[in-house]
Amino acid sequence: ENELNKYRTEFRKTKILQYDRAALFDDFTFILEDEYNYVPFKVTDNTFAVEIKPKQGWRPFSERHFPKCVFCMNQYLKMEKKQIQQLSMYCPEDLFSGQPEQMRRAIKSLIEVPQNNFKIFKNGILCYGDRIKTLFNEIIPDIFETSEEPER
C-alpha cells in the first residue's frame, strides 16, 4: 500500500485500498513516446483520456422496491455527511438504459457534476473533474484541435 501511495492524490490517501475488491490497471492517461508506432491512429501533440466510472447500471430484484438506485440514494447520504458539495443528477440506470434521451441526460449530468465519476486528462494531467475548476466548454476546442467557439 505504501508503494502505491506515491501515485495517489492527497484526497484519495484517506481511503483504504481494498485489494480484493478492485482491479489495478496501468496508467492509460497518456501514451509513452516509444509506443507511438504501436497505436492505430496518428498521435498529435496532445493525448486526451476520458475516465468514466459508470457504477452499477441495473437494480437487483431485492432493491427494486426502493424509489431510486443505490448510487442515487447515496448522493443524499453523502450530501448529509458533507462529503459532496452538490447532488449529482447522474443515474447509472439512465446511462445503461439503451434509451438515447436517458443516456444523453446521464452523460450531461456527469459533465455538470463530475464528482469522482468523470474525468478528462490531457497528457496524463487531470484537466477536468470534480476538483478542477476548468469549464468543460473551455477544453472542448483543445480536444478536437479547433479554434472555433463551442456551441452553448
C-alpha positions in Angstrom: 0.0 0.0 0.0 2.8 2.4 0.8 4.3 1.9 -2.6 1.0 2.9 -4.3 0.6 6.0 -2.2 3.1 7.9 -4.3 0.6 7.6 -7.2 -2.5 8.6 -5.3 -3.8 12.1 -5.0 -4.0 13.5 -1.4 -7.7 13.3 -1.0 -7.7 9.6 -2.0 -5.0 8.7 0.5 -7.6 8.8 3.3 -9.4 5.9 1.7 -8.2 2.3 2.5 -7.2 0.2 -0.5 -9.2 -3.0 -0.7 -7.1 -5.2 -3.0 -9.6 -8.0 -3.2 -12.4 -5.6 -4.4 -10.8 -3.6 -7.2 -8.7 -4.0 -10.3 -5.4 -2.2 -10.6 -4.5 -1.0 -14.1 -1.7 0.7 -15.8 -1.9 4.5 -16.3 -3.6 5.0 -19.7 -4.0 8.7 -19.4 -1.1 9.3 -21.7 0.8 7.5 -24.5 4.6 7.0 -24.0 6.7 8.2 -26.9 8.2 4.8 -27.5 4.6 3.4 -28.0 3.6 5.9 -30.8 4.4 3.4 -33.5 2.0 0.8 -32.0 -1.2 2.8 -31.8 -3.7 2.6 -34.7 -4.0 6.3 -35.0 -1.9 9.4 -35.6 -0.5 10.7 -32.3 -0.7 14.5 -32.1 1.0 16.8 -29.7 -1.7 16.2 -27.0 -3.2 13.0 -25.7 -6.6 13.1 -24.0 -8.1 10.3 -21.9 -11.7 10.3 -20.6 -12.4 8.3 -17.5 -15.9 7.3 -16.7 -16.8 5.3 -13.6 -20.3 4.4 -14.5 -21.3 2.4 -11.4 -23.9 -0.3 -11.4 -26.4 0.2 -14.2 -29.0 -2.3 -13.1 -31.0 -2.8 -9.9 -31.1 -6.3 -8.3 -34.6 -7.6 -7.8 -34.1 -7.2 -4.0 -33.7 -3.4 -4.5 -36.4 -2.7 -6.9 -38.8 -1.5 -4.2 -36.5 1.4 -3.5 -37.6 4.7 -5.1 -34.1 5.2 -6.6 -31.0 3.2 -7.3 -28.3 2.8 -4.6 -26.0 5.3 -6.4 -28.7 8.0 -6.4 -29.7 7.3 -2.8 -26.0 7.5 -1.7 -25.9 11.0 -3.2 -28.3 12.2 -0.4 -26.3 10.4 2.3 -23.0 11.9 1.0 -24.7 15.4 1.0 -25.9 14.9 4.5 -22.4 13.9 5.7 -20.9 16.8 3.7 -18.8 14.5 1.6 -20.0 16.3 -1.5 -21.0 19.9 -2.2 -23.6 19.3 -4.8 -26.0 16.5 -5.7 -25.4 14.8 -9.0 -28.4 14.2 -11.2 -26.4 11.3 -12.8 -28.1 7.9 -12.6 -26.3 4.8 -13.8 -29.6 3.3 -14.8 -30.0 6.1 -17.3 -26.6 5.5 -18.8 -27.3 1.8 -19.3 -31.0 2.2 -20.3 -30.5 1.9 -24.0 -32.7 5.0 -24.4 -30.9 7.8 -26.2 -32.5 10.6 -24.3 -31.8 9.0 -20.9 -28.2 8.2 -22.0 -27.7 11.8 -23.0 -29.1 13.0 -19.7 -26.7 10.7 -17.9 -23.6 12.0 -19.8 -24.7 15.6 -19.4 -25.2 15.0 -15.7 -21.7 13.5 -15.4 -20.2 16.6 -17.1 -22.2 19.1 -15.0 -21.3 17.4 -11.7 -18.4 15.0 -12.3 -17.7 14.1 -8.7 -15.3 11.1 -8.9 -17.2 9.6 -11.8 -16.0 11.6 -14.8 -12.5 13.0 -15.5 -10.6 14.2 -18.5 -6.8 14.0 -18.7 -4.5 15.9 -21.0 -1.1 14.4 -21.4 -1.6 12.5 -18.2 -2.6 15.5 -16.2 -6.1 15.9 -14.9 -7.7 18.9 -16.7 -11.4 18.3 -16.0 -13.0 16.8 -13.0 -14.6 17.4 -9.6 -11.5 19.1 -8.1 -10.5 21.0 -11.2 -12.2 24.4 -11.8 -11.9 24.3 -15.6 -15.1 24.7 -17.5 -16.0 21.8 -19.8 -16.5 24.2 -22.8 -13.0 25.5 -22.4 -11.4 22.2 -23.1 -13.5 21.0 -26.0 -11.6 23.1 -28.6 -8.4 21.6 -27.3 -9.6 18.1 -27.5 -10.9 18.5 -31.1 -8.0 20.8 -32.1 -10.2 23.6 -33.2 -10.2 27.3 -32.7 -13.9 27.6 -33.1 -16.1 28.6 -30.1 -18.1 25.7 -28.7 -21.9 25.8 -29.0 -23.8 26.8 -25.9 
